[in-house]
């Protein structure tokens, strides 16, 4: 006979509740990181297999992780990047402009979605940009500090080499970096001609100078205003002052670097807005064309997920309008 619930002993009700809770917990999707697939798109390696500068042994397989349990809002990242590549997102109606996109991840991972795949509807499908999204090498023991810069230089050169065949202007290739990826993009902008790796083929004779640079909540400073995680992973636990200065990119600004757009939120509690302010001051002092947009709200890592009713959500239109300005040829 089935007793009404109010006639059951309290201890039995408690036990039943625990069983139901345990079963529900087993059925629920765990919020822990899960194996995932990389974003769709054409995948182009930067170097021939086994010829990545500074790398030895067999490259580890691609490792992609999903952090979100909401299928409608994926939050993937990739790490273990030993043989870097770009993922190409090409529009049906290209506008002739290419953008090398460098996502962030604190030099610990390379995020895939909010600073990559979620650019596609607005940047590719609507505005016609061809995006080359970089999967760059991350710091690890024994790897050169310049590995990410080498990957960015090679990626820009690879894009330039294939531009004409894809209906793109080889003299109009911008770079856009987010967070730690903004540090990589700023390193490219200030060190496009640095000898970051030994040349291996004809593509390495091409210029790695971007036409324009977009830095979105970028890591710039490795001193007082550093993002501590990025600094520790890139430079080690206790970098000396000289190493910090070398990788504090406001100290590397040069007059012949590309025009630069800086976008940051004033309430960014992860990468202080002081990073963009320092870079803007250095650009102004060097006479480099630049724009600085500081939004009141947005925090860090908003990517393409800023609230639609916020001024921060206007950043893609600002960046696209800025990228439409006439490009300046590389100065001798």
C-alpha positions in Angstrom: 0.0 0.0 0.0 1.3 3.5 -0.9 1.2 5.8 2.1 0.5 9.5 1.6 3.6 11.6 2.0 2.3 13.3 5.3 2.0 9.8 6.9 5.6 8.8 6.2 8.2 9.1 8.9 10.4 12.2 8.7 13.6 10.2 8.6 12.3 8.2 5.6 11.3 11.5 3.8 14.8 12.9 4.4 16.4 9.7 3.0 14.2 9.8 -0.1 15.2 13.5 -0.6 18.8 12.6 -0.4 18.4 9.8 -3.0 16.5 12.1 -5.4 19.2 14.8 -5.0 22.0 12.3 -5.7 20.2 11.0 -8.8 19.7 14.6 -10.1 23.3 15.3 -9.5 24.3 12.3 -11.5 22.1 13.3 -14.4 23.2 17.0 -14.4 26.0 18.0 -16.8 29.1 18.7 -14.8 30.5 22.2 -15.1 34.1 20.8 -15.3 36.1 21.1 -18.5 35.1 18.7 -21.2 36.8 17.5 -24.4 35.5 19.4 -27.5 36.1 20.0 -31.2 37.8 23.0 -32.6 35.8 25.6 -34.6 34.9 24.9 -38.2 36.9 26.6 -40.9 39.8 26.1 -43.2 42.9 25.2 -41.2 46.3 26.4 -42.5 49.6 25.4 -40.8 52.1 28.1 -40.4 55.2 26.0 -41.1 55.8 22.7 -42.9 55.4 19.6 -40.6 58.3 19.2 -38.3 59.9 22.5 -39.2 58.5 24.9 -36.5 61.5 27.0 -35.4 62.7 26.0 -32.0 60.5 23.0 -31.6 61.9 19.5 -31.3 60.3 16.1 -31.3 56.8 15.2 -32.4 54.1 17.8 -32.0 51.4 17.0 -29.4 47.9 16.5 -30.7 45.6 19.5 -30.7 43.9 19.7 -27.3 40.5 21.5 -27.2 38.5 22.0 -24.0 34.9 23.2 -23.5 34.2 25.1 -20.3 30.5 25.9 -20.9 27.5 23.6 -20.3 25.3 25.8 -22.4 25.3 24.6 -26.1 24.1 28.0 -27.1 27.1 29.8 -25.5 30.2 27.7 -26.1 33.4 28.7 -24.3 36.2 26.6 -25.8 39.9 27.0 -25.7 42.9 25.2 -27.2 46.3 24.6 -25.7 49.2 22.3 -26.4 50.0 24.3 -29.5 53.3 22.9 -30.8 52.6 23.3 -34.5 50.7 26.6 -34.8 48.1 27.3 -37.4 45.4 29.8 -38.5 41.7 29.1 -38.9 40.2 31.0 -41.9 36.7 32.4 -41.9 36.0 33.6 -45.4 32.9 35.7 -46.4 30.6 35.0 -49.4 31.1 38.7 -50.4 34.6 39.7 -49.4 35.5 43.4 -48.9 39.1 42.8 -49.9 40.4 43.3 -46.3 42.1 40.6 -44.2 42.4 40.6 -40.4 44.8 38.4 -38.5 42.9 37.8 -35.2 44.9 36.9 -32.1 42.6 35.7 -29.2 43.6 35.9 -25.6 43.9 33.4 -22.8 46.5 34.8 -20.4 49.3 33.1 -22.2 47.9 29.8 -20.7 45.4 29.0 -23.4 44.0 30.4 -26.7 40.3 31.0 -26.5 38.1 30.0 -29.4 34.7 31.5 -29.2 34.0 35.0 -27.9 37.2 36.3 -29.5 37.1 34.1 -32.5 34.0 32.2 -33.9 31.6 34.8 -32.5 33.2 37.5 -34.7 32.0 35.6 -37.8 28.4 36.9 -38.1 29.2 40.5 -37.7 32.7 40.7 -39.2 32.6 38.1 -41.9 29.0 37.6 -42.9 27.8 41.2 -42.6 31.0 43.3 -43.1 32.9 41.0 -45.5 36.2 40.7 -43.7 38.3 37.6 -44.2 39.5 36.5 -40.7 42.6 34.4 -40.1 42.4 33.4 -36.4 45.8 32.4 -34.9 46.5 29.5 -32.7 49.9 30.5 -31.3 52.4 28.7 -29.2 52.2 29.3 -25.4 55.0 29.7 -23.0 56.5 26.5 -21.5 59.8 25.4 -20.0 62.5 25.5 -22.6 60.5 27.5 -25.2 61.8 30.8 -26.4 60.1 34.0 -25.1 59.7 35.0 -28.7 57.7 32.0 -29.9 54.4 33.8 -30.0 55.9 36.7 -31.9 57.5 34.3 -34.3 54.1 32.7 -34.9 52.4 36.2 -35.4 55.1 37.3 -37.9 54.9 34.0 -39.8 51.1 34.2 -39.9 51.1 37.8 -41.2 53.6 36.7 -43.9 51.5 33.6 -44.8 48.4 35.8 -45.2 50.3 38.3 -47.3 51.6 35.5 -49.6 48.1 34.1 -50.2 46.2 37.4 -50.3 46.1 38.0 -54.0 44.9 34.5 -54.7 42.0 35.0 -52.3 40.9 38.4 -53.7 42.5 40.3 -50.8 44.8 43.3 -50.8 48.3 42.2 -49.7 49.0 45.8 -48.5 45.8 45.9 -46.3 46.2 43.2 -43.7 45.4 44.3 -40.2 45.9 42.5 -36.9 43.5 42.5 -34.0 44.4 41.1 -30.6 42.5 40.6 -27.4 44.0 40.5 -23.8 47.2 38.5 -23.9 46.6 38.2 -27.6 46.7 41.9 -27.6 50.2 41.7 -26.2 51.1 39.4 -29.0 49.6 41.8 -31.6 51.4 44.8 -30.0 54.6 42.8 -30.1 54.0 42.3 -33.8 53.2 46.0 -34.3 56.4 47.1 -32.6 58.6 44.2 -33.6 57.4 43.3 -37.1 61.0 43.3 -38.4 62.6 41.6 -35.4 64.6 38.4 -36.1 62.2 36.2 -34.1 63.0 33.1 -36.1 65.5 32.1 -38.8 64.0 32.5 -42.4 63.1 29.2 -44.0 61.4 30.0 -47.4 60.5 32.8 -49.7 57.5 33.8 -47.6 59.9 34.8 -44.8 61.3 37.5 -47.0 57.9 39.3 -47.0 57.1 42.1 -44.6 55.4 41.2 -41.4 54.2 44.7 -40.8 50.4 44.9 -40.4 48.6 47.8 -42.1 46.6 48.7 -38.9 46.4 47.3 -35.3 43.3 46.9 -33.1 44.1 46.2 -29.4 41.1 45.1 -27.3 41.6 45.2 -23.5 45.3 44.4 -24.3 48.0 43.3 -21.9 50.8 45.9 -22.5 52.7 46.5 -19.3 54.9 43.9 -17.5 55.7 46.2 -14.6 53.4 48.0 -12.2 50.2 47.5 -14.2 50.9 43.9 -15.4 48.4 41.1 -15.5 50.3 38.9 -13.1 49.3 35.6 -14.7 50.5 36.7 -18.2 53.8 38.0 -16.8 54.5 34.9 -14.8 53.8 32.5 -17.6 55.7 34.5 -20.2 58.7 35.8 -18.2 58.8 33.5 -15.1 58.3 34.0 -11.4 60.8 36.7 -10.8 61.8 38.5 -14.1 64.4 41.2 -13.8 63.7 44.8 -14.6 65.4 44.6 -18.0 63.2 41.7 -19.1 60.1 43.4 -17.8 61.0 46.6 -19.8 61.7 44.6 -22.9 58.2 43.1 -22.9 56.4 46.2 -21.6 55.3 47.3 -25.0 54.8 51.0 -24.2 58.6 51.1 -24.1 58.9 49.5 -27.6 56.7 52.0 -29.5 58.4 53.3 -32.7 57.5 56.0 -35.1 57.2 53.7 -38.1 54.7 51.2 -36.5 51.2 50.9 -37.9 48.3 53.1 -36.8 46.8 51.7 -33.6 43.3 51.5 -32.1 42.9 50.8 -28.4 39.6 49.7 -26.8 39.3 49.1 -23.1 36.7 49.2 -20.2 37.5 51.5 -17.3 36.2 48.9 -14.9 38.4 46.1 -16.2 39.6 44.4 -12.9 41.8 41.8 -14.7 43.9 43.8 -17.1 43.9 47.4 -15.9 42.9 50.1 -18.3 46.3 51.7 -17.4 47.7 49.3 -20.0 45.9 51.0 -22.8 46.5 54.5 -21.3 50.2 53.8 -21.1 50.3 52.6 -24.7 48.2 55.6 -25.9 50.7 58.0 -24.2 53.7 56.3 -25.8 52.0 56.4 -29.3 51.2 60.1 -28.9 54.8 60.8 -27.8 56.2 58.9 -30.8 53.8 60.6 -33.3 52.0 57.4 -34.2 48.5 57.7 -35.5 46.2 56.2 -32.8 42.7 56.3 -31.3 41.8 55.4 -27.7 38.2 54.4 -26.6 37.6 53.8 -22.9 34.1 52.5 -22.1 32.8 53.1 -18.6 31.6 49.5 -18.2 32.4 46.1 -19.7 34.9 44.5 -17.4 37.4 42.1 -19.0 37.0 39.7 -21.8 33.7 41.0 -23.2 34.6 40.1 -26.7 31.4 39.8 -28.8 29.3 39.3 -25.6 29.0 42.9 -24.4 25.3 43.7 -23.4 23.5 44.8 -26.6 22.2 48.0 -24.9 25.7 49.1 -23.7 28.0 51.5 -25.5 30.7 48.8 -25.1 28.7 46.7 -27.6 29.5 49.4 -30.3 33.2 48.4 -30.4 33.0 46.3 -33.5 31.4 49.1 -35.5 34.1 51.5 -34.2 36.9 49.1 -35.2 35.4 48.3 -38.6 34.9 52.0 -39.4 38.5 52.7 -38.3 39.8 49.8 -40.4 38.1 51.3 -43.5 40.4 54.4 -43.3 43.1 54.6 -46.0 46.1 52.6 -45.1 49.6 54.0 -44.8 52.3 52.3 -46.7 55.3 51.0 -44.7 57.9 53.6 -44.1 61.5 53.0 -45.0 
